[in-house]
Amino acid sequence: MPAQLNRLDGAGGNSASIDESERLEKEQSQEARVMALLENGIPTLPAYVFELSTLLSSVPVDLRRVCRVIRTDPSLSAQVIRLCNSAMSGLRGRVSHIEHAVVLLGTERLRTLVLTCSLVQRIGNFLSGADLQSFWQHSLLTATLSERSALCLRYLETEQAYLAGLLHDLGVLPLLLLSLAPRDLKLSPEGIPWGESVELERQHCGVDHCVVGKCIGLSWNFAPEIIDVLEHHHRPQDAQRDGTLVEIVVAADLVCQMHGVRVGAEPSRIALADRNAYKTLLDSSTHSLSDIEKTELAKVLELEFSEIIHLLELPTAVIWG
């Protein structure tokens, strides 16, 4: 890098500047690989996604045709049933048929899950089962907590909150994929808290999952509000469209991290000794909410987390002091 090399002064400065130059070159090389994947390696969505979107927007909805289209992709069928069982609380028995899942989910939620299943399947085909499972667990829990938080705050776009929570870490998947390639890197994939530390992601890949998520969102024509969440859920103060939506997802995401439900890692057992932890978390992440709203939301998050965590088959051991 000529600009850096021109500022050398003395042997010590020369060595430090060369190290910095090598680091920057490595980051730029990694960023170039990520951007090449985003520009050339992300496949288009399958035709059935657009067909289903049209069918689910019709009045009345032809459920038989919807089920027929879903069955054309066995992987999609399995995921819809699995996500239905995860997303629907209070069911006495597990759903095992597409028809039952379609009726229970409703058109809006089904459209959300079909889109997300297709996106993750497209990007995550080459990732390990464990990585995908941890991604789903984190995303589903964040989505459900986001939806419940929206209801608590009387935020009317509850389905938008669910979708934003489900997709917020989508940019992690390409980074995970590239991190598995054999490269001379200082950090191993296991050493990075994916989806949590944008600084470490930049060191490892030259770019973070928020930037990658925004690129994916633009590529697939997501709503501007969803792109806002993808780009700014680590800096909600920079939100351009809907700051409340971004903060709802941020709070849900941080609750997951607080309990050890992370992308690319085995979930830790849940241990929480301080009932005020939720309120403290909200004080630091949701600056647009009033103190009364934060107190009420903290209660909801505390109750909802313990209620829905078993749906995702995560280890549970909530410990109160």
C-alpha positions in Angstrom: 0.0 0.0 0.0 2.0 3.1 -1.2 0.1 5.5 1.0 1.1 3.6 4.1 4.6 2.9 3.0 5.3 6.6 2.4 4.8 7.3 6.1 7.6 5.0 7.3 9.9 6.6 9.9 12.7 4.4 11.4 13.2 0.7 11.6 10.4 0.2 14.2 8.0 2.2 12.2 8.9 0.3 9.0 8.2 -3.1 10.6 4.9 -1.9 12.1 3.8 -0.3 8.8 4.6 -3.5 6.8 2.6 -5.6 9.3 -0.3 -3.2 9.0 0.0 -3.2 5.2 -0.1 -7.0 5.1 -3.1 -7.0 7.4 -5.0 -4.6 5.2 -4.1 -6.6 2.1 -5.4 -9.8 3.7 -8.6 -8.1 4.8 -9.1 -6.7 1.3 -8.4 -10.1 -0.3 -11.0 -11.7 2.0 -13.5 -8.9 1.3 -13.0 -9.4 -2.4 -13.8 -13.1 -2.0 -17.0 -12.3 -0.1 -18.1 -9.7 -2.6 -17.4 -12.2 -5.5 -19.6 -14.7 -3.8 -22.4 -12.1 -3.4 -22.2 -11.0 -7.0 -21.7 -14.3 -8.7 -22.4 -17.1 -6.3 -25.9 -16.4 -4.9 -28.4 -18.2 -7.0 -31.8 -16.8 -7.9 -34.8 -17.8 -5.9 -36.7 -20.8 -7.3 -39.8 -20.2 -9.4 -42.1 -21.8 -6.7 -41.4 -19.0 -4.3 -43.0 -16.4 -6.6 -45.8 -18.8 -7.5 -46.5 -19.3 -3.8 -46.4 -15.6 -3.1 -49.0 -15.1 -5.8 -51.2 -17.9 -4.5 -51.0 -16.7 -0.9 -51.9 -13.1 -2.0 -55.1 -14.3 -3.7 -58.6 -14.0 -2.2 -59.7 -16.6 -1.4 -56.5 -18.6 -1.1 -56.5 -22.0 -2.8 -54.9 -24.1 -0.1 -54.9 -27.2 -2.2 -52.7 -25.5 -4.9 -50.5 -24.1 -2.1 -49.9 -27.5 -0.7 -49.3 -29.0 -4.1 -46.6 -26.4 -4.8 -44.9 -26.9 -1.5 -44.7 -30.6 -2.1 -42.7 -30.1 -5.3 -39.7 -29.5 -3.0 -39.2 -32.2 -0.3 -36.7 -30.1 1.6 -39.2 -27.2 1.7 -42.0 -29.5 2.9 -39.9 -30.8 5.7 -38.8 -27.3 6.8 -42.3 -25.9 6.7 -43.5 -28.7 9.0 -40.5 -28.3 11.3 -40.9 -24.5 11.5 -44.6 -24.8 12.1 -43.9 -27.0 15.1 -41.3 -24.5 16.3 -43.3 -21.4 15.7 -46.7 -22.5 17.0 -46.9 -22.7 20.7 -49.7 -24.4 22.7 -50.2 -27.3 20.3 -51.2 -30.6 22.0 -49.5 -32.7 19.3 -46.9 -32.2 16.6 -47.9 -31.3 13.1 -46.9 -34.0 10.5 -48.9 -33.0 7.4 -48.5 -30.1 5.0 -52.2 -29.4 4.9 -52.3 -29.1 8.7 -49.3 -26.8 8.8 -50.7 -24.5 6.1 -54.0 -24.1 8.0 -52.3 -23.4 11.3 -49.7 -21.0 10.0 -51.9 -18.8 7.9 -51.0 -17.1 4.7 -48.8 -14.3 6.1 -46.7 -16.6 8.3 -46.5 -19.2 5.6 -45.2 -16.7 3.1 -42.5 -15.6 5.6 -41.4 -19.2 6.2 -41.4 -20.2 2.6 -39.2 -17.2 1.7 -36.8 -17.9 4.6 -36.5 -21.6 4.0 -35.7 -20.9 0.3 -33.0 -18.3 1.2 -31.3 -20.4 3.8 -31.4 -23.5 1.6 -29.9 -21.6 -1.3 -27.0 -20.1 0.7 -26.5 -22.9 3.2 -26.3 -25.9 0.9 -22.6 -26.4 1.6 -22.6 -25.7 5.4 -22.5 -28.4 8.0 -25.8 -29.6 9.6 -24.6 -28.3 13.0 -24.0 -24.8 11.6 -27.4 -24.7 9.9 -29.1 -26.0 13.0 -27.6 -23.4 15.2 -28.5 -20.7 12.7 -32.2 -21.9 12.7 -32.3 -22.1 16.4 -31.0 -18.6 16.9 -33.1 -17.1 14.1 -36.4 -18.8 15.1 -35.9 -17.7 18.7 -35.1 -14.1 17.7 -38.1 -14.1 15.4 -40.5 -15.4 18.0 -39.2 -13.0 20.7 -39.4 -10.1 18.1 -43.0 -10.9 17.4 -44.0 -11.1 21.1 -42.1 -7.9 21.7 -44.0 -6.2 18.9 -47.3 -7.2 20.5 -46.2 -5.9 23.9 -45.2 -2.5 22.4 -48.4 -2.4 20.3 -46.2 -2.3 17.1 -48.8 -3.1 14.5 -46.5 -4.9 12.0 -46.0 -8.1 14.0 -45.4 -10.2 10.9 -42.8 -7.7 9.8 -41.1 -8.1 13.2 -41.1 -11.9 12.9 -39.6 -11.8 9.4 -37.0 -9.2 10.5 -36.0 -11.4 13.4 -35.9 -14.5 11.3 -33.6 -12.8 8.6 -31.4 -10.5 10.7 -28.3 -12.7 10.7 -28.7 -13.9 7.1 -25.3 -12.3 6.2 -23.6 -14.8 8.6 -24.1 -17.8 6.2 -21.8 -16.7 3.4 -19.1 -15.7 5.9 -19.4 -19.2 7.5 -19.1 -20.8 4.1 -16.0 -18.8 3.2 -14.4 -19.3 6.6 -14.4 -23.1 5.9 -12.1 -22.7 2.9 -8.4 -23.6 3.6 -6.7 -20.3 4.0 -3.7 -18.9 6.0 -5.8 -17.1 8.5 -5.0 -16.1 12.1 -8.5 -16.8 13.3 -10.3 -20.2 13.0 -14.0 -20.2 12.3 -14.6 -21.6 15.8 -12.8 -18.6 17.3 -15.3 -16.1 16.0 -18.7 -15.3 17.7 -20.6 -15.2 14.4 -23.3 -12.7 14.4 -22.1 -11.0 17.6 -18.7 -9.4 16.9 -18.7 -7.4 13.7 -15.1 -6.3 14.5 -13.8 -9.9 14.5 -15.7 -10.7 11.4 -14.0 -7.8 9.6 -10.6 -9.0 10.8 -11.3 -12.5 9.6 -13.3 -11.8 6.4 -12.7 -8.1 5.6 -16.4 -7.5 5.9 -19.1 -8.1 8.5 -22.4 -9.9 8.3 -24.4 -6.6 8.4 -22.8 -5.5 5.1 -23.3 -8.9 3.6 -26.9 -9.1 4.8 -27.6 -5.7 3.2 -26.1 -6.9 -0.1 -28.3 -10.0 0.0 -31.4 -8.0 0.8 -30.8 -5.6 -2.1 -30.1 -8.5 -4.4 -33.4 -10.2 -3.5 -35.5 -7.0 -3.4 -36.4 -7.2 0.3 -38.5 -4.4 1.8 -36.4 -1.3 2.8 -37.4 -1.9 6.4 -36.0 -5.4 6.4 -32.8 -4.2 4.8 -32.6 -1.6 7.5 -32.6 -4.4 10.1 -30.1 -6.4 8.2 -27.7 -3.5 8.0 -28.2 -1.7 11.4 -29.1 -4.3 14.0 -25.6 -3.8 15.6 -26.0 0.0 15.4 -29.7 0.7 15.8 -29.0 4.4 16.3 -28.1 4.5 12.5 -31.5 3.0 11.4 -32.9 4.9 8.4 -36.4 3.5 8.0 -38.0 2.1 11.2 -35.9 2.5 14.3 -38.6 0.8 16.5 -38.4 -2.4 14.3 -34.6 -2.4 14.5 -34.6 -2.0 18.2 -37.2 -4.8 18.6 -34.9 -7.2 16.8 -31.8 -5.9 18.6 -33.4 -6.7 22.0 -34.5 -10.2 20.9 -31.1 -10.9 19.4 -29.3 -9.8 22.6 -31.6 -11.9 24.8 -30.5 -14.9 22.7 -26.9 -14.1 23.1 -27.3 -13.5 26.8 -28.6 -17.1 27.1 -25.9 -18.6 24.9 -28.1 -19.3 21.8 -25.6 -18.4 19.1 -24.9 -19.0 15.4 -22.3 -21.6 14.6 -21.9 -22.8 18.2 -23.5 -25.3 20.5 -26.1 -23.6 22.7 -25.0 -23.3 26.3 -27.3 -24.2 29.2 -29.4 -21.3 30.2 -28.3 -19.7 33.5 -29.5 -16.3 34.6 -29.1 -15.2 38.2 -30.4 -11.6 37.9 -34.0 -10.9 37.1 -33.0 -7.3 36.3 -30.7 -8.4 33.4 -33.5 -8.0 30.8 -34.1 -4.4 31.9 -30.4 -3.6 31.9 -30.1 -5.1 28.4 -33.0 -2.9 27.2 -31.5 0.2 28.8 -28.4 -0.2 26.7 -30.0 -1.2 23.4 -33.5 0.4 23.0 -33.0 4.2 23.4 -36.3 5.2 21.8 -38.4 3.4 24.3 -39.7 5.0 27.5 -38.7 3.6 30.9 -42.2 2.2 31.3 -42.1 0.5 28.0 -38.7 -1.0 28.8 -39.9 -2.3 32.1 -43.0 -3.9 30.5 -41.0 -5.4 27.7 -38.4 -6.8 30.1 -41.2 -8.8 31.8 -42.5 -10.1 28.5 -39.0 -11.2 27.4 -38.4 -12.9 30.7 -41.6 -14.9 30.5 -41.7 -15.6 26.8 -38.1 -16.9 26.6 -38.7 -19.5 29.2 -42.0 -20.4 27.5 -40.8 -20.9 24.0 -37.3 -22.2 24.4 -38.4 -25.8 24.6 -40.0 -25.5 21.2 -36.6 -25.3 19.7 -35.3 -28.3 21.6 -32.5 -26.4 23.4 -31.2 -27.4 26.8 -33.0 -25.4 29.5 -31.9 -24.8 33.0 -33.1 -21.3 34.1 -31.4 -20.4 37.4 -32.8 -17.5 39.4 -30.9 -15.9 42.3 
